[in-house]
Amino acid sequence: MCRMETDCNPMELPDNTGFEEDSDYRDFEGTDVKDMRLEAEAVVNDVLFAVSNMFVSKTLPCAEDVAYINVETRERNRYCLELTEAGLRVVAYDFDQTDDRLQTPYHETVYSLLDSLSPAYRQVFGNALLQRLEALKKETQS
């Protein structure tokens, strides 16, 4: 099952099953506490291949309930994203910024958000998915 925290990297479709019992969260033993910085790092690792630049903000504060991610699309547009339990949303049109006047919708996944912002992301992601599916097809035919 794919969850917001990790989504599905098309290069790892058969192996990526999200954070299960054997993940880093086992240390919390029964608590619902999630460090959003860990969540944000997982988001970055999932889609870095399909954007020009993406990293967790070191300027804006991370907490258990919020983290900020800077992303530059292949079109060279910059965004600051907020990650919370509600999902991801654009909070500014530059790195390490927030604009309280900006009212953008939440997206359940980073894939959905980037798909809405960047046609080049959509193309790179789609191509990577097709390549992985072709590789799986060849594996099953051997």
Rosetta blueprint (number, residue, H / E / L):
1 M L
2 C L
3 R L
4 M L
5 E L
6 T L
7 D L
8 C L
9 N L
10 P H
11 M H
12 E H
13 L L
14 P L
15 D L
16 N L
17 T L
18 G L
19 F L
20 E L
21 E L
22 D L
23 S L
24 D H
25 Y H
26 R H
27 D H
28 F H
29 E L
30 G L
31 T L
32 D L
33 V L
34 K L
35 D L
36 M H
37 R H
38 L H
39 E H
40 A H
41 E H
42 A H
43 V H
44 V H
45 N H
46 D H
47 V H
48 L H
49 F H
50 A H
51 V L
52 S L
53 N E
54 M E
55 F E
56 V E
57 S L
58 K L
59 T L
60 L L
61 P L
62 C L
63 A L
64 E L
65 D L
66 V L
67 A E
68 Y E
69 I E
70 N E
71 V E
72 E E
73 T L
74 R L
75 E L
76 R L
77 N L
78 R E
79 Y E
80 C E
81 L E
82 E E
83 L E
84 T E
85 E L
86 A L
87 G E
88 L E
89 R E
90 V E
91 V E
92 A E
93 Y L
94 D L
95 F L
96 D L
97 Q L
98 T L
99 D L
100 D L
101 R L
102 L L
103 Q L
104 T L
105 P L
106 Y L
107 H E
108 E L
109 T L
110 V H
111 Y H
112 S H
113 L H
114 L H
115 D H
116 S H
117 L H
118 S L
119 P H
120 A H
121 Y H
122 R H
123 Q H
124 V H
125 F H
126 G H
127 N H
128 A H
129 L H
130 L H
131 Q H
132 R H
133 L H
134 E H
135 A H
136 L H
137 K H
138 K H
139 E H
140 T H
141 Q H
142 S L
